[in-house]
Amino acid sequence: MKQYGLVCLLLAAMAWGQAANPTPAPASQQPGTSPAGNPTENKEAEAANIPPDAPVITINGLCDNPPADKATADPNCKTVITRAEFEKIMDSVQPNMPPRARRQLATRYAMATVMAQKAHEMGLDQGPKFEDRMKLVRLQVLSQAYNQAIQEKAGQVSDKDIEDYYHGHTADYEEANLLRILVPHSQTLPVSKVKLSAAAEEKRRKDAEAVMQKEADKLRTRAAAGEDFSKLQDEAYQLAGTKTKAPSTKMNDVRRNGLPPAHASVMDLKTGEISPVISDPSGFYIYKVVSKETEPLDKVKEEIRGALRTQRMQEQMQAVQQSATPTLDEAYFGPEMPPMHGMPLPSPTGSPATKPPSPGPK
């Protein structure tokens, strides 16, 4: 039976290898939790005391070496999987698997083992079709192993790496409290009572935009003179004829990358300064910097660690993609489509294999 263990492992891995860790519910929501303690923690402590060679899965009725004559089969035969054996399987599928998922994996692995034996008895592990499927499964496992290896390597971020990145990107971790006035790009005009030509409609539209552009310049002057931003924001919406409520003028804890690219220059202003009118397709904008400070390294350390890990992963995957480029016969496959990086291989059953999860902050 052991020679088919790899087949069962791959079946389980395809079902479980990319499963996300379920988020544990708060203690008050855990089934069976009581003030006396957490049953899950008690179970984990109890499981930790089980010896490595102790059986943790017993499949009654499944023999390692079943006789050819079923009439002489031992009715008491069984297959035993020890804790050490199961944990090797579990670690190859998903290290640090939560207890509930371990039980589900054990159930599926046991059933896959039984089904693999039945398939062997039917001769389904022989022939070119089986070999072709095994080749594809091997490709999947190796690609997943490579993905995991580069994730682990990318995650080896030292404190010096983090400090160097922080000092080289200090502006990215500058936060500002802002006031902002949004002036709609154009007035909401009533429907014309007479049919206008295309040229007349275009002139009407441009005139409405010019009114709001002129208003934005006036509001910017008044803002610089110290008038209240909320009052000016309401006036802008009234002139535009906008029926929706005017947005809040307060924007707190804003970073440079939290602003549209055309607005990022606001972060270069000093405290108390007001920006020129910034125009984009959504309207005219006026900003005032109320306060500004740079977040300390210890506050953004884990954020930087995650950013470096993701950056290194992307660089490694790009290097892999650029190291070998497939050429496809257009007569057979059709014209080239937009690239779909990271597209998974189809599974042996014909459905797409699960795409490995992208790395995220720890």
Secondary structure, 3 states (H helix, E strand, C coil): CHHHHHHHHHHHHHHHCCCCCCCCCCHHHCCCCECCECHHHHHHHHHHCCCCCCEEEEEECCCCCCCCCHHHCCCCCEEEEEHHHHHHHHHHHCCCCCHHHHHHHHHHHHHHHHHHHHHHHCCCCCCHHHHHHHHHHHHHHHHHHHHHHHHHHHCCCCHHHHHHHHHHCHHHHEEEEEEEEEECCCCCCCCCCCCCCHHHHHHHHHHHHHHHHHHHHHHHHHHHCCCCHHHHHHHHHHHHCCCCCCCCCEEEEEEHHHCCHHHHHHHHCCCCCECCCEEECCEEEEEEEEEEEECCHHHHHHHHHHHHHHHHHHHHHHHHHHHCCCCCCHHHHCCCCCCCCCCCCECCCCCECCCCCCCCCC
